Every structure is written in C-alpha cells, then in structure tokens.
Amino acid sequence: MRSKLVSFGAAVVVTCFAGCSHKPVLRLAAQTSSEQHMLTEIIAQHLERQLGVSVQRKLNVGDSAAALNAFLNGEFDLYPEYSGVAAQMIQGLNPSGPIELVRQQLEQEYRKRWNAEWIAPLGFDASYVIAVRRALADQYGLETLADVENQRGRTWRLAVSFEFFERPEYLKKFNRSYAILWEGAITTMEPNQLPHALAQGAADMIAAPRTVGSFAVVDAKFLVDTKGIFPPMEAGVVVSRQALRRFSGLESALQGLRGRISLETMRQLNRSLELGQEPASLLARKFLDAKSRGWISSP
C-alpha cells in the first residue's frame, strides 16, 4: 500500500512539473482544407526538429479572411497562405502581377500593416487550372483556352470546386474573358473528385487547384490561360514579428523551408491524404526524413 502511495505522489510531482512549465508554445494554424493540414504538419514538425519547441496545431480556422482575422486577434503565431489570396485581401495590390513583384509587395504590406512577415515561396504554386481529358485535347487540337473558344457552336460541361464556385469573381472573370458555351448547369464537387469526373466523362472541362492529388493518376491536359485570369497561388508562411522575437532561430528555420516543397511533391502528398492510407503526421515525418540530409540544417 505504501509503495502505491509513493508512486502516486511521484506521478503528481511529475505532472506538476510538466503542467507548471513556462516553456513557450508556438501556435500554428491551418485553414479548412486537407492541403493546409498537410502543410501545417510539415511546418510544425520541421520547427520542432530545428528549434526543439512545442508546436500547437490549430486546424480548420476557416478561409483566408477568417484566418487573417484570427491571426490579427492573436489567436496563433503563424499559418500557411497563398500569394494570390493574400494579395486580393490588400487593396491596391494586383494578385495577377509578376510573382516576384507580388512577393515583394506582400513582404512590405504584411510588415507595415500587420507587424508580420511573409516568408515565401515554399516551392509550389496552387493556382487554379482549367483541364480537359488529354484525348479530347488531342481530338480538337486544344492547347489554350483560346483554342476552346474557337470551337464555335461546341458546348462544354463544366465542373468546378466548391471554393471556385463560391468566389463569384472567378467565374465572372472566366466568362468575360472567354466566350465558351456551357452545357447545362455548372457542377460543383470536392477538388479531389474533379479529375476523376473528367476521366469518367462526367465533365468535359474542370477548374481545380493544380495541386489536387488525383491529377497524379488522371491523364489530363492543362489548358494555357493566355489572358491570365487566375492569379498565381505561391505558397508561403505568415508569421508575427512578435513570435520571431520570442523564438530564437524561428525566421531562419522558416527560411529553410523556402523552395523545398515542389508541385509534384505537394500533389503526391495530397494524393496520399485522399487515399486515407496514412495520416498527415506520418506523411510529414517521412517527407522530412527523406529531406534530412543537407537542407534541413541549412540556414
């Protein structure tokens, strides 16, 4: 009986030391999408390895506007974001401008407006693409959206992601820029379902982020948007300058992720999440383990 009491007391002491620790916790958030969850897990594990800090994940904080508001309210310290969306939220910025210019403007505006840093690029562009089946593209000689426009009298069944449909400026700009005839109502579905709808003949054309995982297994043709209606979505990280002061080496560790996640890698990671065979935490660990030789310890 006495030994049990001693063990219980030791457990209380251990718990107290753990609970009473004043070690700061870095708070990292993700917007409501599986790709954001994947990015957040990679960033979190990278920072835990590099800095030896505890990283608290806060998932499903909403869309970009909701994430920015929560960030400005101090609910978390950093989160991944995309350049095109970030630029759209700042009056006077052209999200479709040259990506180097947009990147520079975002760095300046986040610092000036919100006492934050925009750290980019992580290495991939998640912008929207318009795709058709490769066989259909070959049949009609389609390389660009202008080629589709030139198919006079031909109607097309369009399917888009829910996000695309909920952004009326996307569809309005698409319809204003290209005189393409739609057959029936536009279909909406989850992004990962769109390439499969294309392959199965349920749609002739889709609008989806280029990072969708199922693009890795579907023979789709991306049509060139010669009029630049969809802004680049270069992935980056928004981090508060207060967090950079509190956590020594944080900026250097984040800079170490620049250019490290390719489009092909992000697409494959998204595909693995879609299949549900492994959780984001395991996929992130495997990714970082594979990259550990060389760049993980680089400034």
Contacts in CASP RR format, 6 or more apart in sequence:
PFRMAT RR
TARGET T0000
AUTHOR 0000-0000-0000
METHOD contacts of the structure
MODEL  1
MRSKLVSFGAAVVVTCFAGCSHKPVLRLAAQTSSEQHMLTEIIAQHLERQ
LGVSVQRKLNVGDSAAALNAFLNGEFDLYPEYSGVAAQMIQGLNPSGPIE
LVRQQLEQEYRKRWNAEWIAPLGFDASYVIAVRRALADQYGLETLADVEN
QRGRTWRLAVSFEFFERPEYLKKFNRSYAILWEGAITTMEPNQLPHALAQ
GAADMIAAPRTVGSFAVVDAKFLVDTKGIFPPMEAGVVVSRQALRRFSGL
ESALQGLRGRISLETMRQLNRSLELGQEPASLLARKFLDAKSRGWISSP
23 53 0 8 1.000
23 54 0 8 1.000
24 53 0 8 1.000
24 246 0 8 1.000
24 247 0 8 1.000
25 53 0 8 1.000
25 54 0 8 1.000
25 55 0 8 1.000
25 56 0 8 1.000
26 47 0 8 1.000
26 51 0 8 1.000
26 53 0 8 1.000
26 54 0 8 1.000
26 55 0 8 1.000
26 56 0 8 1.000
26 77 0 8 1.000
26 78 0 8 1.000
26 243 0 8 1.000
26 247 0 8 1.000
26 250 0 8 1.000
27 55 0 8 1.000
27 56 0 8 1.000
27 58 0 8 1.000
27 75 0 8 1.000
27 76 0 8 1.000
27 77 0 8 1.000
27 78 0 8 1.000
28 40 0 8 1.000
28 43 0 8 1.000
28 44 0 8 1.000
28 47 0 8 1.000
28 55 0 8 1.000
28 56 0 8 1.000
28 57 0 8 1.000
28 58 0 8 1.000
28 76 0 8 1.000
28 77 0 8 1.000
28 78 0 8 1.000
28 79 0 8 1.000
29 40 0 8 1.000
29 57 0 8 1.000
29 58 0 8 1.000
29 59 0 8 1.000
29 61 0 8 1.000
29 67 0 8 1.000
29 70 0 8 1.000
29 71 0 8 1.000
29 75 0 8 1.000
29 76 0 8 1.000
29 78 0 8 1.000
29 79 0 8 1.000
30 36 0 8 1.000
30 37 0 8 1.000
30 39 0 8 1.000
30 40 0 8 1.000
30 57 0 8 1.000
30 58 0 8 1.000
30 59 0 8 1.000
30 60 0 8 1.000
30 61 0 8 1.000
30 79 0 8 1.000
30 80 0 8 1.000
31 60 0 8 1.000
31 61 0 8 1.000
31 62 0 8 1.000
31 63 0 8 1.000
31 64 0 8 1.000
31 66 0 8 1.000
31 67 0 8 1.000
31 79 0 8 1.000
31 80 0 8 1.000
31 81 0 8 1.000
32 59 0 8 1.000
32 60 0 8 1.000
32 61 0 8 1.000
32 62 0 8 1.000
32 63 0 8 1.000
34 270 0 8 1.000
34 273 0 8 1.000
34 274 0 8 1.000
34 280 0 8 1.000
35 126 0 8 1.000
35 209 0 8 1.000
35 211 0 8 1.000
35 266 0 8 1.000
35 270 0 8 1.000
36 59 0 8 1.000
36 80 0 8 1.000
37 59 0 8 1.000
37 273 0 8 1.000
37 280 0 8 1.000
38 266 0 8 1.000
38 269 0 8 1.000
38 270 0 8 1.000
38 273 0 8 1.000
38 280 0 8 1.000
38 283 0 8 1.000
38 284 0 8 1.000
39 80 0 8 1.000
39 122 0 8 1.000
39 235 0 8 1.000
39 261 0 8 1.000
40 57 0 8 1.000
40 59 0 8 1.000
40 79 0 8 1.000
40 80 0 8 1.000
41 57 0 8 1.000
41 280 0 8 1.000
41 281 0 8 1.000
41 283 0 8 1.000
41 284 0 8 1.000
42 257 0 8 1.000
42 261 0 8 1.000
42 284 0 8 1.000
42 287 0 8 1.000
42 288 0 8 1.000
43 78 0 8 1.000
43 80 0 8 1.000
43 237 0 8 1.000
43 254 0 8 1.000
43 257 0 8 1.000
44 55 0 8 1.000
44 57 0 8 1.000
44 284 0 8 1.000
45 55 0 8 1.000
45 281 0 8 1.000
45 284 0 8 1.000
45 285 0 8 1.000
45 288 0 8 1.000
46 253 0 8 1.000
46 257 0 8 1.000
46 288 0 8 1.000
46 296 0 8 1.000
47 53 0 8 1.000
47 55 0 8 1.000
47 250 0 8 1.000
47 253 0 8 1.000
47 254 0 8 1.000
48 54 0 8 1.000
48 55 0 8 1.000
49 288 0 8 1.000
49 296 0 8 1.000
50 249 0 8 1.000
50 253 0 8 1.000
50 296 0 8 1.000
50 297 0 8 1.000
51 247 0 8 1.000
51 248 0 8 1.000
51 249 0 8 1.000
51 250 0 8 1.000
51 253 0 8 1.000
53 247 0 8 1.000
58 75 0 8 1.000
58 76 0 8 1.000
61 67 0 8 1.000
61 70 0 8 1.000
61 75 0 8 1.000
61 76 0 8 1.000
61 79 0 8 1.000
64 81 0 8 1.000
64 82 0 8 1.000
64 85 0 8 1.000
64 86 0 8 1.000
64 89 0 8 1.000
65 89 0 8 1.000
67 79 0 8 1.000
67 81 0 8 1.000
68 89 0 8 1.000
68 238 0 8 1.000
70 76 0 8 1.000
71 79 0 8 1.000
71 114 0 8 1.000
71 116 0 8 1.000
71 238 0 8 1.000
71 240 0 8 1.000
72 114 0 8 1.000
74 240 0 8 1.000
77 239 0 8 1.000
77 240 0 8 1.000
77 242 0 8 1.000
77 243 0 8 1.000
78 237 0 8 1.000
78 238 0 8 1.000
78 239 0 8 1.000
78 240 0 8 1.000
78 243 0 8 1.000
78 254 0 8 1.000
79 237 0 8 1.000
79 238 0 8 1.000
80 122 0 8 1.000
80 235 0 8 1.000
80 236 0 8 1.000
80 237 0 8 1.000
80 238 0 8 1.000
81 118 0 8 1.000
81 235 0 8 1.000
81 236 0 8 1.000
81 237 0 8 1.000
81 238 0 8 1.000
82 126 0 8 1.000
82 233 0 8 1.000
82 234 0 8 1.000
82 235 0 8 1.000
82 236 0 8 1.000
83 95 0 8 1.000
83 99 0 8 1.000
83 102 0 8 1.000
83 103 0 8 1.000
83 106 0 8 1.000
83 120 0 8 1.000
83 121 0 8 1.000
83 231 0 8 1.000
83 232 0 8 1.000
83 233 0 8 1.000
83 234 0 8 1.000
83 235 0 8 1.000
83 236 0 8 1.000
84 95 0 8 1.000
84 102 0 8 1.000
84 127 0 8 1.000
84 231 0 8 1.000
84 232 0 8 1.000
84 233 0 8 1.000
84 234 0 8 1.000
85 95 0 8 1.000
85 233 0 8 1.000
86 106 0 8 1.000
86 110 0 8 1.000
86 118 0 8 1.000
86 238 0 8 1.000
87 93 0 8 1.000
87 94 0 8 1.000
87 95 0 8 1.000
87 102 0 8 1.000
87 105 0 8 1.000
87 106 0 8 1.000
87 231 0 8 1.000
88 95 0 8 1.000
88 231 0 8 1.000
90 105 0 8 1.000
90 106 0 8 1.000
90 109 0 8 1.000
90 113 0 8 1.000
93 102 0 8 1.000
93 105 0 8 1.000
93 106 0 8 1.000
93 109 0 8 1.000
94 102 0 8 1.000
95 102 0 8 1.000
95 231 0 8 1.000
95 232 0 8 1.000
96 228 0 8 1.000
96 229 0 8 1.000
96 230 0 8 1.000
96 231 0 8 1.000
96 232 0 8 1.000
97 231 0 8 1.000
97 232 0 8 1.000
99 232 0 8 1.000
99 234 0 8 1.000
102 232 0 8 1.000
102 234 0 8 1.000
103 118 0 8 1.000
103 120 0 8 1.000
103 121 0 8 1.000
103 234 0 8 1.000
106 118 0 8 1.000
106 120 0 8 1.000
107 117 0 8 1.000
107 118 0 8 1.000
109 118 0 8 1.000
110 116 0 8 1.000
110 117 0 8 1.000
110 118 0 8 1.000
110 238 0 8 1.000
111 117 0 8 1.000
111 118 0 8 1.000
111 241 0 8 1.000
115 240 0 8 1.000
115 241 0 8 1.000
115 242 0 8 1.000
116 238 0 8 1.000
116 239 0 8 1.000
116 240 0 8 1.000
116 241 0 8 1.000
117 238 0 8 1.000
117 239 0 8 1.000
117 240 0 8 1.000
117 241 0 8 1.000
117 244 0 8 1.000
117 251 0 8 1.000
118 236 0 8 1.000
118 237 0 8 1.000
118 238 0 8 1.000
119 236 0 8 1.000
119 237 0 8 1.000
119 238 0 8 1.000
119 239 0 8 1.000
119 251 0 8 1.000
119 254 0 8 1.000
119 255 0 8 1.000
119 257 0 8 1.000
119 258 0 8 1.000
120 234 0 8 1.000
120 235 0 8 1.000
120 236 0 8 1.000
120 237 0 8 1.000
120 258 0 8 1.000
121 234 0 8 1.000
121 235 0 8 1.000
121 236 0 8 1.000
121 258 0 8 1.000
121 259 0 8 1.000
122 234 0 8 1.000
122 235 0 8 1.000
122 236 0 8 1.000
122 237 0 8 1.000
122 257 0 8 1.000
122 258 0 8 1.000
122 259 0 8 1.000
122 260 0 8 1.000
122 261 0 8 1.000
123 234 0 8 1.000
123 235 0 8 1.000
123 258 0 8 1.000
123 259 0 8 1.000
123 260 0 8 1.000
123 261 0 8 1.000
123 262 0 8 1.000
123 263 0 8 1.000
124 211 0 8 1.000
124 234 0 8 1.000
124 235 0 8 1.000
124 261 0 8 1.000
124 262 0 8 1.000
124 263 0 8 1.000
124 265 0 8 1.000
124 266 0 8 1.000
125 210 0 8 1.000
125 232 0 8 1.000
125 233 0 8 1.000
125 234 0 8 1.000
125 235 0 8 1.000
125 263 0 8 1.000
126 209 0 8 1.000
126 210 0 8 1.000
126 211 0 8 1.000
126 233 0 8 1.000
126 235 0 8 1.000
126 266 0 8 1.000
127 209 0 8 1.000
127 210 0 8 1.000
127 230 0 8 1.000
127 231 0 8 1.000
127 232 0 8 1.000
127 233 0 8 1.000
128 164 0 8 1.000
128 170 0 8 1.000
128 207 0 8 1.000
128 208 0 8 1.000
128 209 0 8 1.000
128 210 0 8 1.000
128 230 0 8 1.000
128 233 0 8 1.000
129 207 0 8 1.000
129 208 0 8 1.000
129 209 0 8 1.000
129 210 0 8 1.000
129 222 0 8 1.000
129 223 0 8 1.000
129 225 0 8 1.000
129 230 0 8 1.000
130 145 0 8 1.000
130 205 0 8 1.000
130 206 0 8 1.000
130 207 0 8 1.000
130 222 0 8 1.000
130 223 0 8 1.000
130 225 0 8 1.000
131 195 0 8 1.000
131 198 0 8 1.000
131 205 0 8 1.000
131 206 0 8 1.000
131 208 0 8 1.000
131 215 0 8 1.000
131 220 0 8 1.000
131 221 0 8 1.000
131 222 0 8 1.000
131 223 0 8 1.000
132 142 0 8 1.000
132 148 0 8 1.000
132 198 0 8 1.000
132 204 0 8 1.000
132 205 0 8 1.000
132 206 0 8 1.000
132 220 0 8 1.000
132 221 0 8 1.000
132 223 0 8 1.000
133 198 0 8 1.000
133 199 0 8 1.000
133 201 0 8 1.000
133 204 0 8 1.000
133 219 0 8 1.000
133 220 0 8 1.000
133 221 0 8 1.000
134 219 0 8 1.000
134 220 0 8 1.000
134 221 0 8 1.000
135 219 0 8 1.000
136 142 0 8 1.000
136 204 0 8 1.000
136 221 0 8 1.000
137 143 0 8 1.000
137 221 0 8 1.000
137 223 0 8 1.000
140 147 0 8 1.000
140 148 0 8 1.000
140 151 0 8 1.000
140 154 0 8 1.000
141 147 0 8 1.000
142 148 0 8 1.000
142 221 0 8 1.000
142 223 0 8 1.000
143 223 0 8 1.000
143 224 0 8 1.000
144 223 0 8 1.000
144 224 0 8 1.000
144 225 0 8 1.000
144 226 0 8 1.000
145 177 0 8 1.000
145 178 0 8 1.000
145 180 0 8 1.000
145 223 0 8 1.000
145 224 0 8 1.000
145 225 0 8 1.000
145 226 0 8 1.000
145 227 0 8 1.000
146 178 0 8 1.000
146 226 0 8 1.000
147 223 0 8 1.000
148 156 0 8 1.000
148 178 0 8 1.000
148 180 0 8 1.000
148 205 0 8 1.000
148 223 0 8 1.000
149 178 0 8 1.000
149 179 0 8 1.000
149 180 0 8 1.000
153 181 0 8 1.000
154 181 0 8 1.000
155 181 0 8 1.000
155 182 0 8 1.000
155 183 0 8 1.000
156 180 0 8 1.000
156 181 0 8 1.000
156 182 0 8 1.000
156 183 0 8 1.000
156 204 0 8 1.000
156 205 0 8 1.000
157 182 0 8 1.000
157 183 0 8 1.000
157 184 0 8 1.000
157 187 0 8 1.000
157 202 0 8 1.000
157 203 0 8 1.000
157 204 0 8 1.000
157 205 0 8 1.000
158 182 0 8 1.000
158 186 0 8 1.000
158 187 0 8 1.000
158 203 0 8 1.000
158 204 0 8 1.000
158 205 0 8 1.000
158 206 0 8 1.000
158 207 0 8 1.000
159 186 0 8 1.000
159 187 0 8 1.000
159 188 0 8 1.000
159 189 0 8 1.000
159 194 0 8 1.000
159 197 0 8 1.000
159 198 0 8 1.000
159 202 0 8 1.000
159 203 0 8 1.000
159 205 0 8 1.000
159 206 0 8 1.000
159 207 0 8 1.000
160 171 0 8 1.000
160 186 0 8 1.000
160 187 0 8 1.000
160 188 0 8 1.000
160 194 0 8 1.000
160 206 0 8 1.000
160 207 0 8 1.000
160 208 0 8 1.000
161 188 0 8 1.000
161 189 0 8 1.000
161 190 0 8 1.000
161 191 0 8 1.000
161 194 0 8 1.000
161 207 0 8 1.000
161 208 0 8 1.000
161 209 0 8 1.000
162 188 0 8 1.000
162 189 0 8 1.000
162 190 0 8 1.000
163 191 0 8 1.000
164 170 0 8 1.000
164 171 0 8 1.000
164 188 0 8 1.000
164 207 0 8 1.000
164 208 0 8 1.000
165 171 0 8 1.000
165 186 0 8 1.000
165 188 0 8 1.000
170 207 0 8 1.000
170 229 0 8 1.000
170 230 0 8 1.000
171 186 0 8 1.000
173 229 0 8 1.000
174 207 0 8 1.000
174 229 0 8 1.000
177 227 0 8 1.000
177 228 0 8 1.000
177 229 0 8 1.000
178 227 0 8 1.000
183 204 0 8 1.000
187 197 0 8 1.000
187 202 0 8 1.000
187 203 0 8 1.000
189 197 0 8 1.000
191 208 0 8 1.000
191 209 0 8 1.000
191 212 0 8 1.000
192 212 0 8 1.000
192 213 0 8 1.000
192 214 0 8 1.000
192 270 0 8 1.000
192 274 0 8 1.000
193 214 0 8 1.000
194 203 0 8 1.000
194 206 0 8 1.000
194 207 0 8 1.000
194 208 0 8 1.000
194 212 0 8 1.000
194 214 0 8 1.000
195 206 0 8 1.000
195 208 0 8 1.000
195 212 0 8 1.000
195 213 0 8 1.000
195 214 0 8 1.000
195 215 0 8 1.000
195 217 0 8 1.000
195 218 0 8 1.000
195 220 0 8 1.000
196 214 0 8 1.000
196 218 0 8 1.000
197 203 0 8 1.000
197 206 0 8 1.000
198 204 0 8 1.000
198 205 0 8 1.000
198 206 0 8 1.000
198 218 0 8 1.000
198 220 0 8 1.000
199 218 0 8 1.000
199 219 0 8 1.000
199 220 0 8 1.000
206 220 0 8 1.000
208 215 0 8 1.000
209 233 0 8 1.000
210 222 0 8 1.000
210 263 0 8 1.000
210 267 0 8 1.000
211 263 0 8 1.000
211 266 0 8 1.000
211 267 0 8 1.000
211 270 0 8 1.000
212 267 0 8 1.000
212 270 0 8 1.000
213 267 0 8 1.000
213 268 0 8 1.000
213 270 0 8 1.000
213 271 0 8 1.000
213 274 0 8 1.000
214 271 0 8 1.000
214 274 0 8 1.000
215 267 0 8 1.000
216 267 0 8 1.000
216 268 0 8 1.000
216 271 0 8 1.000
217 271 0 8 1.000
235 261 0 8 1.000
235 266 0 8 1.000
237 254 0 8 1.000
237 257 0 8 1.000
239 250 0 8 1.000
239 251 0 8 1.000
239 254 0 8 1.000
243 250 0 8 1.000
244 250 0 8 1.000
244 251 0 8 1.000
252 299 0 8 1.000
255 299 0 8 1.000
256 295 0 8 1.000
256 296 0 8 1.000
256 298 0 8 1.000
256 299 0 8 1.000
260 291 0 8 1.000
260 295 0 8 1.000
265 287 0 8 1.000
269 283 0 8 1.000
269 287 0 8 1.000
272 278 0 8 1.000
272 283 0 8 1.000
273 280 0 8 1.000
273 283 0 8 1.000
288 296 0 8 1.000
END
